[in-house]
Amino acid sequence: MLFVGASEPSSYVFPLVPHAAASDLPGEKTYSQEEAILYWENLEEKIDTSAKPPSKRVRGRPNVSKYINDIITAISERLAAASAPLPSTLTAGLSSHSLRRGSAAYANASPQLAIQWISTRGAWLLDSLTKAFAYVGTTTREDQSVGKILAGYKDPHLPCTTPTVTTLKELIPGLEYAQLLTLRGQLFKNVSGFTDTSLNVDAAVLDAALASLLIHLGEVAAAVQKEQVATGLTSHYLYRFHEALDSTNAALGSRLSLDTCIAWGCQLRTSWETENFAQLGKRSG
């Protein structure tokens, strides 16, 4: 609904959390995860200034992490000196520690691994476990598992297919599918189709978002109609949906209606529930 209701393109629409979340850190500013971790690390260093400073650790022979870090640093410095932008495949400010953190997060995406196993083999010290959980325990694996439990699924470890409008390609006539794709472009015109990639949401995300919107469109439309009768107020989201329908019909010379979209949603729901019957059990159908 946020993507549909966006009134103008903005790099702050997606991802949401680093930009829009209220911060618990000083100054009521918003912080990325990296900035938050650095802030708390600096606090830890200032807690005990009277303690005897630890002896300087003797660094062993360089490993592959340092080698990769040195290569990235050298390229970054060379491009900075030439006032050239970094290639899109490189991320500024990477360190060898980033390599270990990324590998741990990647491993944690597997439902067959426990975070304790990863922490032990990643050489996370006991006093650094909080950092380990901050680094590793914030992947989509946790989001999916928690979401499945809250939704009443039988097992958070069983896979659950995400609905997508591409399913309709095999279920509806080609002309209707073309109308659907045009409607998608109109609904998400402020979060896709820009040469500046920071303004675009991934197409697969939009396909999943539109599928979810269509699945629930009937219930949403009924609720909005009931509220409109009672209060005279309407929904900005549904207003934008009708606006996108009008733009689609004007572009294609078609007569696509809200009822047709609701019917697509019913087909998507049936297909999705059938595919995820093992997770949904008696709740499907």
N, C-alpha and C positions, 0 to 999 in steps of 0.2 A: 504493500500500500504506500510505503514511503517512496519507492521508486516511481510509482504512478503519479503520486501527488507532488513530486518535485517540480517547482515552478520555474527553475532555471538550472543549467548545468553547473555542477560544483564538485571539486575533488573531495569535499568534505562529506559527500553523501555516502561513499563506500571506500574504504571500510569505515564503519561507524565508531567503534570503541575508542581508537586513539584520539579522535577529534571531539566527539560529542559527549563522552562520559564525564560526569562530574568527578573532580579529583579530590582525594583525601589528603593530598600533599599541600604544603603551605602556599598561600597566595591565591587559592581558588582557581589555579590555572589548570589546564588540561595537560596531561603528560602521556607520552608513549610508554610502553612497558620498559624499554631500554632506559629511558630517563628516570623512571620510578626506581628501577633496580640500582642505578648509579647513585640516586639520592640516598637510599637506605644504606648502601655500602659506605658512602661518605659519613653518614651518621655513626655507623659502627666504628669507623676509624677514629672518630672524635670522642667516643664515650670515655675512654680511659687514656688520657694523655700522659698520666704519671707513670704508667707501666713501662717496664724496661723494653726498649724497642727490640723486636726479634732480630736474630742474626740474619744477615743477608743470605738468601738461598743461593747456593752455587748451581748455576744452570748446567744441565748435562748436555750431551751432544744434541744438536738440532734434530727435530723430528719432521715428519711430513707436514704437520700443521704449520710449523714455523716457516718451512720452505714455501708453502702456498701463500702464507701471510706476507712473506718478503716479496714474492712475485707481485701480488696485488698492490702492495705499498709502493713498489718501484714504478709500476704502471701508472698508479694514481698520481705520484709526484711528477712523473714525466709529463702527463697530460695537464696537470695543474700549472707547471712551468710554461707550457705552450698555450695556456688559456683555452684548452680544448675540453669539451664535455666528456664525461666518462661514457664508455659504451653502455648500451641498455642492459647488457648481460652482467655488468659489474655493479656491486653495491658499495657505496662509499663508506669508509669507516670500519670495514671488517677487520677482525683480529683473529689470531689462532684460536682464541677462546670461543669465538663465534662458530668456528668449525665444529668444536666439540658439542656446543649447545645445540646446533642444528642437527647433528647426528643423533643426539639423545632424543630430541623431539621427534625426529623421523622414526626412530625405533619405538617410541611410545605410541605411535599411531597403530601399531599391531596389537590386536586384542589378545594375542597369545603371550604377551610380555607384561610383567608387572613393573611398576615404576621403581620398586626396591631393587630389582635386578639391574636395571639400567644405572641407578645411582651408584651401586657398588662397583660395577664394572667401569663406570666413568670416573672413578677415583674422587667422588664427591666426599669431602671431609664432613664429619658430623656437624661441625659448626657452620657448614655451608649448605646444609640440606634445605634450608628455607629458600636459598637461591636456586637449588636444583628443582624444587617444586615450582618455583616461579618460571624457570626456564622451560621445564619439560611438561608440567601439568596444566598447560594452557593450550593444548592442541584440540583439534576438532574431535578427537577420540573421546575426550571427557564430555564435550558438548553433546555428542551423539548419545553416549551412554546415559547421561542424566536426562536428556530429552525423552529417550525411550522409556525410562522408568516412570517419568511424570505422565507420559501418554498411556501408560498401562500395558506396554508391550510385555510379552512373556519373558524375554531374555535379552538384556542389553548387549550381549556378545553376538547374538545372531544378526546377520546382515539384514538391512532393510532398504529396499530400493527407493530412491528419491523420485517422486513424480516429475515428469517432464512432458512438455507439449509435443515433443517429437513422437511420442506414443500415438498421437492422433493421426500421424501420417499414414498409418495402416488401417485406421478405423473410419475415416471420413473421406468423401470425394476430394479429388485433387483441387477442384475449384474452391471448396470450403477451406482446405488447408492453406491455399494461397491467401485467402481472406484472413485467416488466423495469423499468418506471418506479417501481413500488412498491419493488422491490429496490434501485434506485438511492437512493431516499430513506432506506432503512434502512441501507445501507452507508455513506452519507455524512451521517448524521444529526447528527454533531458538527461538520460544516463547512458546513452549509447550512440554510436555512429560518429564520434568526433575524432579528428586527427590527433588531438591531444589525448593520449591513452589514459592519463590520470583522471579524465572525466568519464571514462567508460567502465561500466560493470560488465564482467565476463558474460558472453552469450549463454553459456551453460547455466549460469546463475539466473539469468533472465528467463530462460526456458523453465527452470524449476519454479521460479517465483510466479510466473504466469500460470503454470499448471495448478499451483496451490490456490491462486486467486480464482481460477475457474471452478475448481472443486468446491469452493465455499461460496461461490457467487450467488447461488440461489438463496441460501440462508441470509447472506449479507443484504441482498436486495429486499428480501421480505422484512428484515429488521429495520432497514432504513425507511421503507414505505410506512411501516407501523409508527415509527418515530415522527415521520413527516406529518402524518394525520394528527398525531397527538400534540405536536409542538410547532409545526410549520417549518421546522428546520430540516435541511437535507445534508447529505454527506459529500464532502469535497472529493473523496475518492470515487464515489459513484457518479458524481458530476463529471469528473475527468474521464471516467469509463465511457459515459455517453458521448462526451466530446470526441474521444478517440474513435468510437463507432461512427459518428458523423463524418470524421475526416477520412476514415477507411472507405465508407460508402461513396464519398465525393471523389476519392482517388480512383476507385475501381468501378464506379457506376453500379454498385451492388446494393442489396437491401439487407445487410447483416443486422440482426437484431439482438437484443439482450437475451431473449429466450433461446436463440441458437447458441449463444455462448454458454448459457446455463446447461443446455443439452450436452455440449462438449464437456463441461465439467462433470456431468453424470457419467459419461463414458470413461473419462479419466479416473474417476473414483472407483468404478467397477474394475477397471484394468489394474489399478494400483492395489486394491484390496485382494484381488485374485493372486497377484504376484507375491504379496506379502502375507498370505494366509497363515503361514507357519508362525508368524509373529502376532497376528491379530486374532486368530482363532475364531471364537464365537462372536467377536465384536464386528466381524466383517459381514457384508451382505445386507 
